[in-house]
Amino acid sequence: MKVGGHRPLSKRETEVLTLLSRGCTASEVAGMLRIQSVTVNDHIKSIYPKLGVNNRAGAVVLASKIGLGP
């Protein structure tokens, strides 16, 4: 998914961001997507620069603006 002028997110990154924006922890995201927590953290590290943010709060704000949040 392409967000504004930023680099596109993969399908899995979009899933991770959606769950994070709904308030899930990385551990909860891992359980829901049946992946390891370290993999979720790797996705998060990839998502931030693609969105041009440097923390979860910034990513969640942007996610809600594009309709991925609650």
C-alpha positions in Angstrom: 0.0 0.0 0.0 1.4 3.4 -1.0 0.9 6.1 1.6 1.0 9.7 0.3 4.4 10.4 -1.2 6.0 7.6 0.8 7.3 4.3 -0.3 4.7 1.5 -0.5 4.2 -0.9 2.3 4.1 -4.6 1.7 0.8 -6.5 2.4 2.3 -7.8 5.7 3.6 -4.4 6.7 0.1 -3.0 6.2 -1.4 -5.8 8.3 1.2 -5.1 11.1 0.5 -1.3 10.9 -3.3 -1.9 11.0 -3.0 -4.0 14.2 -0.6 -1.6 15.8 -2.9 1.3 15.1 -5.7 -0.7 16.8 -3.6 -0.7 20.0 -2.2 -4.2 19.7 1.3 -4.9 21.2 4.0 -6.4 19.0 3.5 -9.7 20.9 -0.2 -9.6 20.2 0.4 -8.8 16.5 2.8 -11.8 16.3 0.1 -14.1 17.8 -2.6 -12.8 15.5 -0.5 -13.1 12.3 1.2 -16.3 13.5 4.7 -14.9 13.2 7.5 -14.4 15.7 7.7 -11.1 17.7 11.2 -10.5 16.3 9.6 -10.6 12.8 7.0 -8.1 13.9 9.8 -5.8 15.1 11.6 -6.2 11.8 8.4 -5.1 10.0 8.1 -2.1 12.3 11.7 -1.1 11.6 10.8 -1.2 7.9 7.5 0.6 8.2 8.9 3.7 10.0 11.2 4.9 7.3 8.7 4.1 4.6 6.2 6.3 6.3 8.7 9.0 7.2 8.2 8.6 10.9 10.5 7.5 13.7 8.1 6.1 16.3 4.9 4.2 16.8 2.8 7.3 17.6 3.7 8.9 14.3 3.0 5.6 12.4 -0.4 5.3 14.2 -1.4 8.9 13.4 -0.6 8.4 9.8 -2.3 5.1 9.7 -5.5 6.6 11.1 -5.3 9.4 8.4 -5.4 6.8 5.7 -8.1 4.6 7.2 -6.1 1.8 8.8 -6.9 2.6 12.4 -9.9 1.9 14.6 
